[in-house]
Amino acid sequence: MDFRDMYKGKLSTADEAVKLIKSGDTVVFASAAGEPPALIDAMVANKKNYRNVTISHMFNVGKCEYALPENSEYFNVRCWFAASGTRKAINEGRAEFVPVFFYQVPQYMRSGIFNVDVLMVMVSPPDEKGYCSASLTSDYIIEAAKQAKVILAEVNDRMPYVYGDTLIHISEIDKIVETSHPIPELAPAVIGEAETAIGKHCASLVEDGSTLQLGIGAIPDAVMAQLKGKKHLGIHSEMISSGIVDLYESGAIDGSEKSIDKGKLVGTFIMGDKKLYDFVDHNPVVLLKAVDYVNHPIVIAQNAKMVSINACLQVDFLGQVVSDTIGTKQFSGVGGQVDFFRGAGMSLDGLGKSIIAMTSTATLKSGEKVSKIVPYIDHGAAVTTSRHDVDYIVTEYGIAQMKGKSLKERARELINVSHPDFKNDLIKEYVNRFNSEF
């Protein structure tokens, strides 16, 4: 059968499509900019048809109405990442957080640790051979499609067609819902003096020919703004963001010295602004690969001069990095931070660097300013990156190098890049803890 006829035969309304979900099913859907909002809304609207449906995903940007208190009798939410829509539900006990390294998610699906009954995904219109692109998310989508008993696809004509591990053929899809709505975008980050200083410090650690992993937010954007004078940079990153486009267009990125996937901008998901989405559409330079490739430490280690730049919430005197909890409360997830720390640390050329970049202080809801560099992590907080993995800690006040340093030396390095308002108190804690002059 011609795929066009197949396509027409599978067209459905969202309400009709979600009737294929059964009580007791586990529903997995694409996260970030790949969330299928029409299908999710229809699932919630038809909630009285279900009991005990489990919802699983990574980072979300949608309304997350399935996580509201009034929907708990219909949906069990088991997240692999906590974001704005699910954070409250997790911390109030109405949803479950499941710790997992991002690169392991497809493996968990293959082994049955993570069940997938229904996959809901937003895709591009099909190409001339009947393949839709999962577009802005590769990560675990293709493995989920292999494992799912039912695939529901929202075909949004505004989704770009992105090459790589993204293709789902019309024949694999059970129901198709056509939509046309804007893709979620990230608001431009506000870069202040602190972020600019951090960007300069980080850029000083990046050599020409390095391969980069960067996240989202003001600090990664500030770093990229300082890299425009570099040459032959490459990208092997969990996320491809808008700042990467500007850096590519400046000529700093060409991927010519990459060890693997030479010349390609490699990521596992994409999120940013319309300029980014237009840039990646049918662009042979952009390659989305599954997360068990992009984030696997063994693959990352094959990149020459690999530089990983991530953020955190707190660092203690030992170099323990807390990135996904605030005390006992789950704030986010591990994402790919540890994946890239370990991959860069295992770099085959021995030149890998892992950087935690953060402002030296945080402001609480009460307005109180607190130091992110602390003698001890908060009670109940989880260590994201261990003291054995930590490499560089960068604040607006400088660079603290951790590898090869004793505990006392680490504490001194960190105090030296702490905020002046907290330095004296930190020195007192140092003296008491190590029974030593600073």
N, C-alpha and C positions, 0 to 999 in steps of 0.2 A: 504494500500500500504506500502511495506517495505520502510523505510526511505532512504535506499541506492538508490532505484529507484527514489524516490522523489528528492533526492539530485542531481542525474544526470539530471533529467528533469528541474531543476532550474539553471543549470550551464549557465553562460553567460559571454560575454566580458563586460568590464567596460563600454564601449561606448553603448552597448545595454542596460545595466542595468539602466543607468541614463536617458534613454528615458522615464522611468516611472515617472520622475519628470515633473510636469506641471507648466506652468506660474501661478504665484500667490500662489504656494505652500510655506509652511514653512519647510525647511530642517534642521533637528537637527542631529548633529553627535557627536560621542564619542570624548572626548578631551584627552589631554596629550598623553601617549604612546598608547592609543587606537584609535587614529585618523586613518581612512581608506584612505591612500594616493592615491591608485589607483582610487577609486571612486571619491574622491575630484578632482583629476586631470582630470578625464573624464568629470565631471560636468562642470569644467571651460572650457575645450576644446570644449564642446558642448553648450557654453553659448548663441550662437545666436538662439538656439531653445527656449530660455526662455525670459520672461519679469517679473520683479517684484517678483523674487524668494527670500524669506527671509532665511538667514543663521543664525543659533543660536548655541552657544556652550559655554563651560567654557574655561579653560586654553588650549591654543593651542601650538603645537610645529612644525607644518608643514609650508609650504610656504605661505599659506593664499593669493594665487593669486586672489581669489574672492574679496578681499578687495582692490585691486589696482584701481587707478582712472579710467583706461580704462574699467573696468568691472562694474562700478557703475550703468550703465543703465540696467544691467541684474540682479544684485544681491543687495539686501538690507541686510546689515550686522547688526544684533542686538545681541551684545555679553553680556554675564553675567560676563565676566572677560576680562580685557585688558592685552594682552601679546605682545611679540615682533612683531608678525605678524599683529596685529589689532590695537595696540596702536596709531600708526601714523594716521591711517584712522579715528579713533575715535576723535583724537584731531584736525584733519583737517576738521571735520564735514561730512566725507563721510561714517561714520558708527555710530551706536548708542550704547551707553553703558546703560545697564539696571541694576540698583542696586537690589540685592536680596541676602538674606542670603542663603548660599549653601544648607542648609538642607531643604529650602522651595521649591527648584526647582521641585522635583516630585509632591509636593502638588499643585504647580501652573499648572503643566501639567494636573493633575486630574481635577482641577476646571475650566480649559479652559483659565486661564490667559495667559499661554504659550501654543501656538498651536503647534501641531506636525502632519504634513502631511506625511513626509518622514523621516525615521530614516536610517542613514548610519553608519555602525559599523564594526570594525575589530574584528574577532573572531578566536578562535582555530578551528582546525578540529573537527568534531563531535565525541562523544563517542559512545559506543556500543548501546546506546539507541536513538541516533540521536540528542543529545543535544550538541550544541556548547557552549563554555564558552566565555563570553565577556571579559574574561581574566584579563586584567590589569585595567579595569574600571567597577565598579558597579554603583556608584553614582546615576545618573538619567536614566541609560540606560534601565533597565527593565521596569520602568514606561513609558519611551518613546516608548518602544516596544509595550506596551499595548495600547497606545493611537494612534500610527501611523497607517495610512491607507496603507502605503507601507514600507517594510523593505528590504534594500539592504545590503547584508553582504559580506565583503571581508574576505575570509577564508585564513589566512596566516599560513602556516604550521610551522612557527617559534614562533607563539604565545603560551605561556604556558596555561595549563588548570588549572584554579584557582577555588576553591570551594566557594560556598556562593550564594548571589543574583546575579548570573552571567549567568544563563542558558537560552539559546534561542533555541527552537526546530526547526529542519529543516522545519517542517510544517508551522511555522510562517513566514518564510523568503520567499520573492517573487523572488529575484534574488541572485545568488551566484557567486562571482568572485573569482577564486582561484589565490593566489599570494604566493610568497616566497621571502621575503626581510627582512633585519635586522630591529629589533625593535628600535625605538629611545632611546638613552641612555643619561644620564646626565654625563657631564664631572666631574671628581673628583674635589671637592672644595679645594681651597688653604687656609690652616689654618695658620694664622700668630700669632704673639705674642698676639695681642688684642683678637682674637677669642679664643685662648687658655685660656686667663685670664677669659673671659666671661664664657667659658665652666666650669671652676673651680667654679666660683661663682654660676652658675646655679645648678651644681651638689651638692653644699652644701645645696640646698633647697629641694633636692630629698631624701626622706626617703626610706629605704628598704620596699618593698611591694607596692610601688607607681605604679599607672597606668599612662602611659605617652602618650602625644600627641606631636609630633614633626614634623617640616616641612622639607624644603630642604635648602641646602646651607652650607656655611662654619661654621656658628654658631651652627646649629643643629648637624652637624657632630662633631664639637668640644665638644659640650655637651656630646654626646654619647661616645666620647673617654674618658671622665672623669667618666663615670658611670660603668666602667667594674668591679669595686670593690663592687658594690651594689648587693643586693640579692633579688630574687623573684619579680623583676619588671614585669609589664604587659604592653601591648600595646593596646590602643584604640585610633586610630589616623586617621585623615582624609587621610593621605598619609602613605604608607609603603615605606621606602627608603632603600638604600643600607646599611646605617649605622646601621639599625635595625638588619640586618643579622649578622653583626660582633658582635653586642651586645648580640644577641641570642646565637651565637656560643661560646661566652666567658662564658656563664652560668649565666650572670646577669639577663637575661630575661627568665622566665619560666611560667609566668602567673598563678602561683599556688595560689596567694592570691587575684586574681581578684574577684570582686563581681559578675560580669556577664561575660558570655563567658569565663569561667575559662580555662586557658591553651591555649587560642587562641590568635594569632596575628590578631587583628581586624583593618581593614581599609576600605576605600571606593574607593581608587584607588592606583595604584602601579607605581612608576617610579624610575629608577636608572640605574644600569649597568647589564651586562649579568649574573654576579654572582647572583644578586637578582632575575632575571627572571628564572634562573635555580632552585633557591631555592624554589620559590613559585609554580613551576610546579607540579601538583598532590600532593601537600604537605597538609596533613590534619590539620596541625597546623595553616595554613593561612586561614583566613575567610574574604572574601570581602562581605560587606553588603551595602545596599542602603544608600545613604547619608541622607535620612530622618530618618534613624536609627542611623547611626554612629555619625552624627553631631547634632542630636536633643539634645538640652540642657537637657531635662528631662531624656534621656537615659544616657548622659554623667554624669549627677549628681548621677547616681546609682553606679558609679565606686568609690571604696574606694581609698583614698589618690590620687585623680586625679590631675595630674600636666600637665598643658598646657604651651607649650613654643612656642612663635611666635616672629616675627620680626616687625619692623616698620621703617618709614622714619623720623618721628619727634614726639617729646613729648613737650607739653608746661608746664608752671609752675603749671597749675591746674591738670595736669595728663591726659589731653586729648591726645589721641593717634591717629596719622595720619599714615595710612599704605598703602593707595591705591591711593592717589593723590599727585602731586607736584604742589602746588598752584592751579591754575584752570585746570591743565592738569591731565587727568586720566592716572594713571601709571599701575595699576593692578586691583584688586577687593578685596572685603571683604573676599572672600573665607570662611574659617571656623573659622577665628580668634574670632569673636564675639560669635559664637556658642559655642566654647570651653571655652572662658572666662566666659560666663554665666553658662554653665554647671558645670564647676569646682567651680564657686562661689556658686552654689546651691547644692553642694555635700552633700549627705545625712549624711555622717559621720562628716561633718564640717571641714574636713581636706584638702579640695581642694585648689590648688594654681594655679594662672595664672601668667605667666612670660612674659614680653616683654624683649627680649634680643637683644641688638644692640651695634654696635661700637659707641663711643661718637661723632664721626664726620663723615661727608661725603665729598667726593671730587667732585666738579662740573666739567662739561665738560671743563670749562675754566682753570681748575687746582686749583681753589680756594677751600680752606678747610673751611667748615662751621660746626657749632655745630648742632647736632640733638636735643639737649635740648635747648629750646627757651622760651622767655617770652610769646610770642604770636605765634600761628600757622600762617603760611603764608596766605596772602590774597587769598581767594577763595578756600582754602584747605577744604576738608571734614573730619570731625571727624569720625574715624572708630570705635574705642572703647572709650566709654564715660568715663568721670572722675568718674562716679558712679560705673563703672565696673572694673576700673583699680586696679591692685593688686601690683605686683612687677615690677620695671624697673631695668634691669641689664645692666651695661656697663663694660668695661674692668677695670674701676676704683671702682667698687663695686656694692652694692645692695641698691636700694631706695625702701622702703616699703611705699605704698600709703594708704592702707585701714585704716580707723579710724583716718587719719591725717587731720588736717585743711589745708586750702589753703596755709597759710604761711609755715606750717610744710612740706607740699609736695614740695613747691618750694625749701626749704632748703635741703631736701633729694636729690632732683634732681641736684641741684648745686654741692652738695658734690660728685656726681659721674660723673660730667661733665669733659670735657677735660681741662687741666690746661691753655691752650692758651686762653680759653674763659671764665674762671671762674670769673675773675675780672669784665668783662663787665656784666655778668649775676648777680653778686652781686649788681652792681650799679642799674640794672633794678629792682632787688628785693627791694632795699631800696626805690626807687621812687614809685614802685607800691604799696607796703604795708605800706609805711611811717613808716618803722621800721628798726632798725639796724639788720644786718645779724647775 
